[in-house]
Amino acid sequence: MRIFGVFGLLSFLFALPFCAQASEIYQYIDAAGTIHFTNVPTDSRFKRMDQGEAKTVLPDKIDRDILNILIYEASKTHKISPALTMAVIRTESNFNPRAVSVAGAQGLMQIMPATAGDLRINDPFDPEENIHGGTRYLRYLLDRFDQNLTLALAAYHAGPGTVSRYGGVPPIKQTKRYIKKVLHFYDYYLNETKRSEIKKRDTKREEAKLPAQPMPGPALAQNIPSQSKIKIPNH
């Protein structure tokens, strides 16, 4: 997985845990022998895994710094709010990069295989590929529905054809519930950002009130090591 050289840009994101609890993971094996995982079972074939079993097949968590970098880069590239990307991930997979829905949607942003092909996603379980593909798809849906976030989210859940056919949010309970949930988390993460920015401003003001430290004299200055050069990773 390729990691971008971006650091400290999303330290305000995100207060909630970056993991799907092992006790919430369900699985079933289909006729072809494929193992399906999910944290939101909607089919009786799914059986809950015990904690020890889940840990052998699923990562306990996604590294916070890596996830922040991936979300920031993908959101920036496709002009999507990072808070919206996080809200979709939280709603779709609860941060489980290997989640598979009953319908076959895969990964962090729960992308269907056919859509993954259109988005040129080779491995939907790779967090970087999945997040870039998901944000690219969100950008497409926002543009298609004239920047209407509600319709874009409805299309992300039920498909753009369904939204166009009904001329708005389709009368599907699951889709309406999905939209409400994403918007709830979107608002939460936006507020987290604002609170963090206010806290940073207050910290800077407090630091500005501290008395200035005396500069070292010539003799002391000779013992101060020069700053090492920061190496920026090649992209």
Secondary structure, 3 states (H helix, E strand, C coil): CCCCCCCCCCCCCCCCCCCCCHHHCEEEECCCCCEEEECCCCCCCCEECCHHHHHHHCCCCCCHHHHHHHHHHHHHHCCCCHHHHHHHHHHHCCCCCCCECCCCCECCCCECHHHHHHCCCCCCCCHHHHHHHHHHHHHHHHHHCCCCHHHHHHHHHHCHHHHHHHCCCCCCHHHHHHHHHHHHHHHHHHHHHHHHHHHHHHHHHHHHHCCCCCCCCHHHHCCCCCCCCCCCCCC
